Amino acid sequence: MEKYQTAVLPAIREAGELLKEKFFVFNRADAKLKSGHEIVTAHDTESEKIILKAIKDNFPDHEILSEEAGDNQRKSDWLWIVDPLDGTTNFTMHNPFWSISVALLYQEKIVLGLIYFPIMNELFVARQGEGAWLNDQPIKVSAVDSGKVINAFCHGYDNESINKALKYFNFQKLNGFDCRQLGSAALELAYVASGRLESIVIPGGRPWDVAAGILLVREAGGRVTDFSGQDWILSSENMLASNGLVHDQTMTVLKSL
């Protein structure tokens, strides 16, 4: 997987530098609505163009699924999934918690995950069967299983997903130690992988939100399933990722709701 990582990483860093420059001067009035709950900026598209060019130049026969550009309609065993700016709302309000997420799948299995956190200059990398790293240092999930468990949540933009997330937040906030919505699913998954969070629940997540982070969690020793407890796959509608130690108890909460 290193050759694929090497081919796209300069473009990811270039896109990150562009976004970081724009972040400090962005005017929220320039954001546009994609839906009632979702916004986009011109910089999402600029970042995407940089990353997609690198993929197309190096791997012209590969299929690509990207948040803004959609599916390139090529049919290949290799699929790149790209979120050029995960956490756009954070970006527009000058909250630095946003990222770039790129995953590579082979025959629908995630084999490479890259999440770049430009403001903190943190690069999370996972390669199937090889492990997970933060800035070239190995990472693993936390060993916290009770007491100080910090859960996170995110959600899709349909009402059903939002309602599920709100019920989950309400339960955990009243009965657990803490529960947060940080605003970038990719980074929240990276935080589970690196031991900064114990779990994240995402009803209605899209592949570009989660694909890279799922491999990170798995390679860091965590567990990722759908809400029924089955291993997450590309067609899964919901996702629970955890350090493994809190997985069953979090699943119990989800089923009770």
DODO-462454 format. One record per residue: x, y, z of N, C-alpha, C, CB in turn. Coordinates in steps of 0.2 Angstrom, whole numbers. Glycine has a CB too. Example, Ala and Ser with C-alpha at 12.3 -4.5 7.8 and 13.67 -1.06 7.14 Angstrom:
2
DOTI  66  -28  39  62  -22  39  66  -16  39  57  -22  45;
DOTI  64  -11  35  68  -5  36  64  0  39  70  -3  29;
! end
This chain:
257
DOTI  4  -6  0  0  0  0  4  6  0  -5  0  6;
DOTI  11  6  1  15  12  2  15  16  -5  22  10  4;
DOTI  15  12  -10  15  16  -17  9  20  -18  16  11  -23;
DOTI  3  18  -16  -3  21  -16  -3  27  -12  -9  17  -15;
DOTI  0  26  -6  0  32  -1  5  37  -3  3  29  6;
DOTI  11  35  -6  16  40  -9  13  44  -14  22  36  -11;
DOTI  9  41  -18  6  44  -24  1  50  -23  3  39  -29;
DOTI  -3  49  -17  -8  54  -16  -6  58  -10  -14  50  -14;
DOTI  -1  57  -6  0  61  0  2  68  -2  5  57  4;
DOTI  7  69  -6  8  76  -8  2  80  -10  13  76  -14;
DOTI  -3  77  -13  -9  81  -15  -13  82  -9  -13  77  -20;
DOTI  -13  78  -4  -17  79  2  -14  84  6  -17  72  6;
DOTI  -7  84  6  -4  90  10  -5  97  6  3  88  11;
DOTI  -5  96  0  -6  103  -4  -13  105  -3  -4  102  -12;
DOTI  -18  101  -3  -25  103  -2  -25  106  5  -29  97  -3;
DOTI  -22  102  10  -22  105  17  -19  112  18  -19  100  21;
DOTI  -14  113  14  -11  120  15  -16  125  12  -4  120  11;
DOTI  -19  123  6  -24  128  3  -29  129  8  -26  125  -3;
DOTI  -32  124  11  -38  125  15  -36  129  22  -41  118  17;
DOTI  -30  127  24  -27  131  30  -27  138  29  -21  128  32;
DOTI  -24  140  23  -24  147  21  -31  151  21  -20  148  14;
DOTI  -35  147  17  -42  150  17  -46  150  23  -46  146  11;
DOTI  -44  145  28  -48  145  34  -48  151  38  -45  139  38;
DOTI  -42  154  38  -41  160  42  -44  167  40  -33  161  43;
DOTI  -46  166  34  -49  172  31  -56  171  28  -45  175  25;
DOTI  -59  165  29  -65  163  26  -71  167  29  -67  156  27;
DOTI  -76  170  25  -82  173  27  -88  168  27  -83  180  23;
DOTI  -91  167  32  -96  162  33  -102  164  28  -99  161  40;
DOTI  -103  170  26  -108  172  21  -107  169  14  -108  179  21;
DOTI  -101  167  13  -99  164  6  -101  156  6  -92  165  5;
DOTI  -103  153  11  -105  146  11  -111  145  8  -105  143  18;
DOTI  -112  140  5  -119  139  1  -122  132  4  -118  138  -7;
DOTI  -129  132  4  -132  127  6  -133  121  1  -139  129  9;
DOTI  -131  115  3  -132  109  -2  -139  106  0  -127  104  -1;
DOTI  -141  107  6  -148  104  9  -149  108  15  -147  96  10;
DOTI  -155  106  18  -157  110  24  -152  110  30  -164  108  26;
DOTI  -148  105  30  -143  104  35  -136  104  33  -145  98  39;
DOTI  -135  105  27  -128  104  24  -125  109  20  -128  97  20;
DOTI  -119  112  21  -117  117  17  -110  115  13  -115  123  22;
DOTI  -108  119  9  -102  118  5  -99  125  3  -104  114  -2;
DOTI  -92  125  3  -89  131  1  -85  129  -6  -84  133  6;
DOTI  -83  135  -9  -79  134  -15  -72  130  -13  -77  141  -18;
DOTI  -70  131  -7  -64  127  -5  -64  120  -5  -61  130  1;
DOTI  -70  117  -3  -71  110  -4  -70  108  -11  -79  108  -2;
DOTI  -72  111  -16  -71  109  -23  -64  110  -25  -75  113  -27;
DOTI  -60  116  -22  -53  117  -24  -49  111  -21  -51  124  -21;
DOTI  -50  109  -15  -47  104  -12  -48  97  -16  -49  103  -4;
DOTI  -54  96  -17  -56  90  -21  -52  89  -28  -63  90  -22;
DOTI  -52  95  -31  -48  95  -38  -41  93  -37  -49  102  -41;
DOTI  -38  95  -32  -30  94  -31  -30  86  -30  -28  98  -25;
DOTI  -34  84  -26  -33  76  -24  -35  72  -30  -37  75  -18;
DOTI  -41  74  -33  -43  69  -38  -38  69  -44  -50  72  -41;
DOTI  -35  75  -45  -30  75  -51  -24  70  -49  -27  82  -52;
DOTI  -22  70  -43  -16  65  -41  -19  58  -42  -14  67  -34;
DOTI  -25  57  -41  -27  50  -41  -28  48  -49  -34  49  -38;
DOTI  -31  53  -53  -32  51  -60  -25  51  -64  -36  57  -63;
DOTI  -20  55  -62  -14  55  -65  -10  48  -64  -10  61  -63;
DOTI  -11  46  -58  -7  40  -56  -11  33  -57  -5  40  -49;
DOTI  -17  34  -57  -21  28  -57  -28  29  -61  -23  25  -50;
DOTI  -27  30  -68  -32  32  -72  -38  27  -73  -29  34  -79;
DOTI  -36  21  -71  -42  16  -72  -46  15  -66  -38  9  -74;
DOTI  -44  18  -60  -47  17  -54  -54  20  -54  -43  19  -48;
DOTI  -58  17  -50  -65  21  -49  -64  26  -43  -70  16  -47;
DOTI  -67  31  -43  -67  36  -38  -74  38  -36  -63  43  -41;
DOTI  -75  39  -29  -81  41  -26  -79  47  -22  -85  36  -22;
DOTI  -81  53  -23  -79  59  -19  -85  63  -18  -74  63  -23;
DOTI  -85  66  -12  -91  69  -9  -94  75  -14  -90  73  -3;
DOTI  -90  79  -17  -93  84  -21  -94  82  -29  -89  90  -21;
DOTI  -89  78  -31  -89  76  -38  -93  70  -40  -82  75  -40;
DOTI  -94  66  -34  -98  60  -35  -94  54  -38  -104  61  -40;
DOTI  -97  50  -41  -94  44  -44  -92  45  -51  -99  38  -44;
DOTI  -85  43  -53  -83  44  -59  -85  39  -64  -75  44  -59;
DOTI  -89  34  -62  -93  29  -66  -88  24  -69  -96  32  -71;
DOTI  -82  24  -67  -77  19  -70  -78  12  -66  -70  21  -69;
DOTI  -77  7  -68  -78  0  -65  -72  -3  -64  -83  -4  -69;
DOTI  -70  -4  -58  -63  -6  -56  -63  -10  -49  -58  -1  -56;
DOTI  -59  -14  -48  -58  -17  -42  -56  -12  -37  -53  -23  -42;
DOTI  -53  -7  -39  -50  -2  -35  -54  4  -34  -43  0  -37;
DOTI  -56  6  -28  -60  12  -27  -57  17  -22  -67  10  -25;
DOTI  -56  23  -24  -54  28  -20  -60  32  -17  -49  33  -24;
DOTI  -61  33  -11  -66  37  -8  -63  43  -4  -70  33  -3;
DOTI  -66  49  -6  -62  55  -5  -67  60  -2  -59  59  -11;
DOTI  -66  63  4  -69  69  7  -64  74  7  -72  67  14;
DOTI  -65  79  3  -59  84  2  -60  89  8  -60  88  -4;
DOTI  -65  90  12  -66  94  18  -71  91  22  -67  102  16;
DOTI  -69  87  27  -74  84  32  -74  89  38  -72  77  34;
DOTI  -80  92  39  -81  97  44  -82  103  41  -75  96  49;
DOTI  -85  104  36  -86  110  32  -89  116  37  -90  110  26;
DOTI  -94  114  41  -97  119  45  -92  121  50  -103  116  49;
DOTI  -88  117  53  -83  119  58  -78  124  54  -79  113  60;
DOTI  -76  123  48  -72  127  44  -75  134  43  -71  124  37;
DOTI  -81  134  42  -84  141  40  -85  145  46  -91  140  37;
DOTI  -85  142  52  -86  146  58  -79  147  62  -91  143  63;
DOTI  -74  145  59  -67  146  61  -66  141  67  -66  153  63;
DOTI  -69  136  67  -67  130  72  -62  126  68  -74  126  74;
DOTI  -56  125  71  -51  121  67  -52  114  67  -44  123  71;
DOTI  -57  111  69  -58  104  69  -61  102  63  -62  101  75;
DOTI  -57  101  58  -59  99  51  -53  95  48  -62  105  46;
DOTI  -55  91  43  -49  87  40  -51  85  33  -49  80  44;
DOTI  -46  81  30  -46  78  23  -46  71  24  -40  81  19;
DOTI  -50  67  21  -50  60  22  -50  57  15  -57  58  26;
DOTI  -46  52  14  -45  48  8  -44  41  10  -39  51  4;
DOTI  -48  36  7  -47  29  8  -47  26  1  -54  26  12;
DOTI  -43  20  1  -43  16  -5  -46  9  -3  -36  15  -7;
DOTI  -50  7  -7  -53  0  -7  -51  -5  -12  -61  0  -6;
DOTI  -50  -11  -11  -49  -16  -16  -54  -21  -15  -42  -19  -15;
DOTI  -58  -22  -20  -64  -27  -20  -68  -26  -14  -61  -34  -20;
DOTI  -70  -20  -12  -74  -17  -7  -71  -18  0  -81  -21  -7;
DOTI  -65  -20  0  -61  -20  7  -57  -14  8  -57  -27  8;
DOTI  -57  -10  13  -53  -4  14  -46  -7  15  -56  0  20;
DOTI  -41  -4  11  -34  -6  12  -29  -1  14  -32  -10  5;
DOTI  -32  6  13  -28  11  15  -32  17  17  -23  14  8;
DOTI  -30  20  23  -34  26  25  -29  31  27  -38  24  31;
DOTI  -31  37  25  -27  43  26  -31  49  29  -23  46  20;
DOTI  -30  52  34  -34  57  37  -29  63  39  -38  55  43;
DOTI  -30  69  36  -25  74  38  -29  80  41  -22  77  31;
DOTI  -26  82  47  -28  87  51  -24  93  50  -29  85  59;
DOTI  -25  97  46  -20  102  44  -18  107  49  -23  106  38;
DOTI  -23  110  53  -22  115  58  -17  112  64  -28  117  62;
DOTI  -17  105  65  -13  102  70  -7  99  67  -17  97  74;
DOTI  -7  99  60  -1  95  56  -1  88  58  5  99  57;
DOTI  -7  85  59  -7  78  61  -9  74  55  -12  77  67;
DOTI  -5  69  53  -7  64  48  -8  57  51  -2  64  42;
DOTI  -14  55  50  -16  48  52  -16  43  46  -23  48  56;
DOTI  -13  38  47  -12  33  42  -13  26  44  -5  33  39;
DOTI  -17  22  40  -18  15  41  -17  11  35  -25  14  45;
DOTI  -14  5  35  -13  1  30  -16  -6  32  -6  1  27;
DOTI  -20  -9  28  -23  -16  30  -17  -21  32  -27  -18  24;
DOTI  -18  -23  38  -13  -29  40  -7  -26  42  -12  -33  35;
DOTI  -6  -20  42  1  -17  44  1  -12  50  4  -13  38;
DOTI  -5  -10  52  -6  -5  58  -8  2  56  1  -5  61;
DOTI  -8  6  61  -10  13  61  -5  17  64  -17  14  64;
DOTI  -4  23  61  1  28  64  -2  35  64  7  28  59;
DOTI  1  39  68  0  46  69  7  50  68  -4  49  75;
DOTI  8  53  62  14  56  61  20  51  62  16  62  66;
DOTI  19  45  59  24  40  59  25  36  65  31  42  56;
DOTI  21  38  70  22  34  77  16  30  77  22  39  83;
DOTI  17  23  79  11  19  80  6  21  85  14  12  82;
DOTI  0  20  84  -6  22  88  -10  16  90  -10  27  85;
DOTI  -14  16  95  -18  11  97  -24  14  101  -15  5  101;
DOTI  -30  10  101  -35  12  105  -34  13  112  -42  8  103;
DOTI  -39  16  116  -38  17  123  -39  11  127  -42  23  125;
DOTI  -37  10  133  -39  5  137  -44  7  142  -33  3  141;
DOTI  -48  12  141  -53  14  146  -59  10  145  -54  22  145;
DOTI  -62  7  150  -68  3  149  -74  5  154  -66  -4  150;
DOTI  -73  10  158  -78  12  162  -76  19  165  -79  7  168;
DOTI  -81  22  169  -79  29  172  -78  34  168  -73  28  176;
DOTI  -72  35  165  -70  41  161  -71  40  154  -63  44  163;
DOTI  -76  36  152  -77  35  145  -80  41  141  -82  29  144;
DOTI  -77  43  136  -79  49  132  -82  46  125  -74  54  131;
DOTI  -88  47  124  -91  45  118  -92  51  113  -98  41  119;
DOTI  -92  50  107  -94  55  102  -100  52  97  -88  57  98;
DOTI  -103  57  94  -108  55  89  -108  60  83  -115  55  93;
DOTI  -110  57  78  -111  61  72  -118  59  69  -105  61  67;
DOTI  -120  61  63  -126  59  60  -126  61  53  -132  61  64;
DOTI  -130  57  49  -132  59  42  -137  65  42  -135  54  38;
DOTI  -140  67  36  -144  73  36  -151  72  35  -141  77  30;
DOTI  -153  66  36  -160  64  35  -163  64  43  -161  57  32;
DOTI  -169  65  43  -172  66  50  -172  60  54  -180  68  49;
DOTI  -172  54  51  -172  48  55  -165  48  58  -173  42  51;
DOTI  -160  49  55  -153  49  57  -152  54  63  -148  50  52;
DOTI  -155  60  62  -154  65  67  -157  63  73  -157  72  64;
DOTI  -163  60  73  -167  58  78  -164  53  82  -174  56  76;
DOTI  -161  48  79  -157  43  82  -151  46  86  -154  38  77;
DOTI  -148  50  83  -142  53  86  -144  57  92  -138  58  81;
DOTI  -149  61  92  -152  65  98  -154  60  103  -157  69  96;
DOTI  -157  55  102  -159  50  107  -153  47  111  -163  45  105;
DOTI  -148  46  107  -141  43  109  -138  48  113  -137  40  103;
DOTI  -137  54  111  -134  59  115  -138  61  121  -134  66  111;
DOTI  -144  61  121  -148  62  127  -147  57  133  -155  62  126;
DOTI  -147  50  130  -145  45  135  -138  45  138  -146  38  132;
DOTI  -133  46  134  -126  46  136  -125  52  140  -122  46  130;
DOTI  -128  58  139  -126  64  142  -129  63  149  -129  70  139;
DOTI  -135  60  150  -138  59  157  -135  54  161  -145  59  156;
DOTI  -133  48  157  -131  42  161  -124  40  160  -135  37  158;
DOTI  -120  44  156  -113  42  155  -109  48  157  -111  41  148;
DOTI  -102  47  156  -97  52  158  -98  58  154  -90  50  158;
DOTI  -98  57  147  -98  63  143  -100  60  136  -92  67  143;
DOTI  -102  65  132  -104  63  125  -103  70  121  -111  60  124;
DOTI  -100  69  115  -98  75  111  -100  74  104  -91  77  112;
DOTI  -102  80  101  -102  80  93  -97  85  91  -109  82  91;
DOTI  -91  83  88  -85  87  87  -86  90  80  -79  83  88;
DOTI  -89  87  75  -91  90  69  -87  87  63  -90  97  70;
DOTI  -82  82  64  -79  79  58  -78  72  60  -71  82  57;
DOTI  -82  68  57  -83  61  58  -76  58  57  -88  58  53;
DOTI  -73  60  51  -66  57  50  -61  58  56  -63  60  44;
DOTI  -61  64  58  -56  65  64  -59  62  70  -56  73  65;
DOTI  -65  61  71  -68  58  77  -66  50  77  -75  58  78;
DOTI  -66  47  71  -64  40  71  -56  40  72  -65  38  64;
DOTI  -52  45  69  -45  45  71  -44  46  78  -42  51  67;
DOTI  -48  49  81  -47  50  89  -49  44  92  -52  56  91;
DOTI  -54  40  90  -55  33  93  -48  29  92  -61  30  90;
DOTI  -46  29  86  -40  25  84  -34  27  88  -38  26  77;
DOTI  -33  33  90  -27  36  94  -28  36  101  -25  42  91;
DOTI  -34  34  104  -35  33  111  -38  40  114  -29  31  114;
DOTI  -40  44  110  -42  51  113  -50  51  114  -41  56  108;
DOTI  -53  46  111  -60  45  112  -61  37  113  -65  47  107;
DOTI  -66  35  116  -68  28  117  -73  25  112  -71  26  124;
DOTI  -77  29  109  -82  27  104  -85  33  100  -87  23  107;
DOTI  -87  31  94  -91  36  90  -97  32  87  -87  40  85;
DOTI  -103  35  87  -109  32  84  -111  37  79  -115  31  90;
DOTI  -112  34  73  -114  38  67  -120  34  63  -108  39  62;
DOTI  -126  37  65  -132  34  61  -132  38  54  -139  35  64;
DOTI  -133  35  48  -133  38  42  -127  41  39  -138  44  43;
DOTI  -121  39  41  -115  41  39  -114  39  31  -109  39  43;
DOTI  -111  43  28  -109  41  21  -102  39  20  -110  48  16;
DOTI  -100  35  15  -94  32  14  -88  36  15  -93  28  8;
DOTI  -89  42  12  -83  47  12  -82  50  19  -84  53  7;
DOTI  -87  50  23  -86  52  30  -82  47  34  -93  53  33;
DOTI  -82  41  33  -80  36  37  -75  31  35  -86  32  40;
DOTI  -74  30  28  -70  24  26  -63  24  29  -70  24  18;
DOTI  -60  30  28  -53  30  30  -52  29  38  -49  37  29;
DOTI  -57  32  42  -57  31  49  -58  24  51  -62  36  52;
DOTI  -63  21  48  -64  14  50  -58  9  49  -70  11  45;
DOTI  -54  10  44  -48  6  44  -43  8  50  -44  7  37;
DOTI  -43  15  51  -38  17  57  -40  13  63  -39  24  57;
DOTI  -47  13  65  -49  10  71  -47  3  71  -57  11  72;
DOTI  -49  -1  66  -48  -8  65  -40  -9  66  -50  -11  59;
DOTI  -36  -6  63  -29  -7  63  -26  -5  70  -25  -3  57;
DOTI  -29  0  73  -27  2  80  -29  -3  85  -29  9  81;
DOTI  -33  -8  84  -35  -13  89  -42  -12  91  -31  -13  94;
DOTI  -46  -8  87  -53  -6  89  -58  -11  85  -55  1  88;
DOTI  -64  -9  86  -69  -13  83  -74  -9  79  -73  -18  88;
DOTI  -77  -10  73  -81  -6  70  -87  -11  67  -78  -3  64;
DOTI  -93  -9  69  -99  -13  67  -105  -8  65  -101  -18  72;
DOTI  -110  -11  62  -116  -8  61  -120  -8  68  -120  -10  55;
DOTI  -126  -6  68  -130  -5  74  -132  -12  76  -135  -1  74;
DOTI  -132  -17  72  -134  -24  74  -129  -28  76  -138  -27  68;
DOTI  -122  -25  76  -117  -29  78  -113  -33  73  -119  -34  83;
DOTI  -115  -32  66  -112  -35  61  -106  -30  59  -116  -36  55;
DOTI  -100  -34  56  -95  -29  54  -97  -24  49  -89  -34  51;
DOTI  -95  -18  49  -96  -13  45  -94  -15  38  -94  -6  47;
DOTI  -98  -14  33  -97  -15  26  -99  -8  22  -100  -21  22;
DOTI  -97  -8  16  -98  -2  12  -106  0  11  -95  -3  5;
DOTI  -110  -5  12  -117  -3  11  -120  -2  18  -121  -9  7;
DOTI  -117  -2  23  -120  -1  30  -123  6  31  -115  -3  35;
DOTI  -128  6  34  -132  13  35  -130  16  41  -139  12  34;
DOTI  -127  12  46  -126  15  53  -119  12  55  -131  13  58;
DOTI  -116  16  59  -109  13  61  -108  15  69  -104  17  57;
DOTI  -105  10  72  -102  11  79  -95  9  79  -106  7  84;
DOTI  -90  13  81  -83  12  81  -81  13  88  -79  16  76;
DOTI  -77  8  91  -75  9  98  -68  6  99  -80  6  103;
DOTI  -66  7  105  -60  3  107  -60  -4  108  -57  7  113;
DOTI  -67  -6  107  -68  -13  108  -71  -15  115  -62  -18  107;
DOTI  -68  -12  120  -69  -13  127  -76  -10  129  -64  -10  132;
DOTI  -78  -5  126  -85  -2  127  -90  -4  122  -84  6  128;
DOTI  -88  -8  117  -93  -9  111  -99  -12  113  -89  -13  106;
DOTI  -99  -17  117  -105  -21  119  -110  -17  123  -104  -27  123;
DOTI  -107  -13  128  -112  -9  132  -115  -3  128  -108  -6  138;
DOTI  -111  0  123  -113  5  118  -119  2  114  -108  8  114;
DOTI  -117  -4  111  -122  -7  107  -129  -9  111  -120  -14  105;
DOTI  -128  -10  117  -134  -11  122  -138  -5  122  -132  -14  129;
DOTI  -135  1  123  -138  7  123  -142  9  116  -133  13  124;
DOTI  -139  7  111  -142  9  104  -148  4  103  -136  7  99;
DOTI  -147  -2  105  -153  -6  104  -159  -4  109  -151  -13  106;
DOTI  -158  -1  115  -163  1  119  -166  7  117  -160  2  126;
DOTI  -163  11  112  -166  17  110  -170  16  103  -161  22  108;
! end
